[in-house]
Amino acid sequence: MTTSTPVKSLTTLGVLTAMQIILGSLLSIQFLTTKIAFAFIVVAITARLFSPLVTAGSTALAYFLGMLLFPKFTFFPGFILTAFLTGLVFGYAFQHQTSFIRILIANFIVTFILNLFLNSLWFPNCQIKCNTQ
């Protein structure tokens, strides 16, 4: 029996999404204000194997399921947007070829624009939502 391509791709994507959840939620090192996780490695592998939109959707889904299964703080949908954009950036960076410059640019965009800027926008909104509940 041969495995068709869509089934193999969907299975691979499911395994990679599960690995993102495990590496991002369970096997991460969390301090008071800092979290060190290795889920970006799986995001990069997903970006190399699939299209940018599939990578973005998988990253957002992994973040959402990780928040449902292993909640560490209150749920706020802005962080899902950040996860989606992270997958999109890595997806476009690794779509055709992978070079050291593309890796540096993708990491710069994710670290300084998405994580530092967007998450800084989400935290006050998250605090307001937390205080009203």
CORKARA-V205447 format. One record per pair of residues at least 6 apart in sequence whose C-alpha atoms are under 8 Angstrom apart, sorted by sequence separation. I is the first residue (numbers start at 1). J is the second residue. If there is no record, write none. Layout:
# CORKARA-V205447
i:I j:J
i:I j:J
This chain:
# CORKARA-V205447
i:29 j:35
i:30 j:36
i:28 j:35
i:29 j:36
i:28 j:36
i:29 j:37
i:47 j:55
i:67 j:75
i:94 j:102
i:28 j:37
i:46 j:55
i:93 j:102
i:94 j:103
i:27 j:37
i:28 j:38
i:93 j:103
i:27 j:38
i:25 j:37
i:43 j:55
i:24 j:37
i:93 j:106
i:23 j:37
i:24 j:38
i:23 j:38
i:24 j:39
i:23 j:39
i:43 j:59
i:64 j:80
i:90 j:106
i:63 j:80
i:89 j:106
i:21 j:39
i:20 j:39
i:19 j:39
i:20 j:40
i:60 j:80
i:63 j:83
i:89 j:109
i:60 j:81
i:89 j:110
i:20 j:42
i:19 j:42
i:20 j:43
i:60 j:83
i:59 j:83
i:60 j:84
i:86 j:110
i:59 j:84
i:16 j:42
i:56 j:83
i:57 j:84
i:59 j:86
i:60 j:87
i:56 j:84
i:59 j:87
i:86 j:114
i:56 j:85
i:58 j:87
i:85 j:114
i:16 j:46
i:56 j:86
i:57 j:87
i:56 j:87
i:55 j:87
i:56 j:88
i:82 j:114
i:13 j:46
i:55 j:88
i:82 j:115
i:53 j:87
i:52 j:87
i:53 j:88
i:55 j:90
i:56 j:91
i:52 j:88
i:55 j:91
i:82 j:118
i:52 j:89
i:82 j:119
i:52 j:90
i:53 j:91
i:20 j:59
i:52 j:91
i:47 j:87
i:51 j:91
i:52 j:92
i:79 j:119
i:17 j:58
i:21 j:62
i:25 j:66
i:50 j:91
i:51 j:92
i:78 j:119
i:17 j:59
i:20 j:62
i:21 j:63
i:24 j:66
i:47 j:90
i:48 j:91
i:52 j:95
i:79 j:122
i:17 j:61
i:18 j:62
i:21 j:65
i:26 j:70
i:43 j:87
i:47 j:91
i:51 j:95
i:78 j:122
i:13 j:58
i:17 j:62
i:21 j:66
i:25 j:70
i:46 j:91
i:47 j:92
i:50 j:95
i:44 j:90
i:48 j:94
i:76 j:122
i:43 j:90
i:44 j:91
i:47 j:94
i:48 j:95
i:47 j:95
i:44 j:94
i:76 j:126
i:74 j:126
i:74 j:130
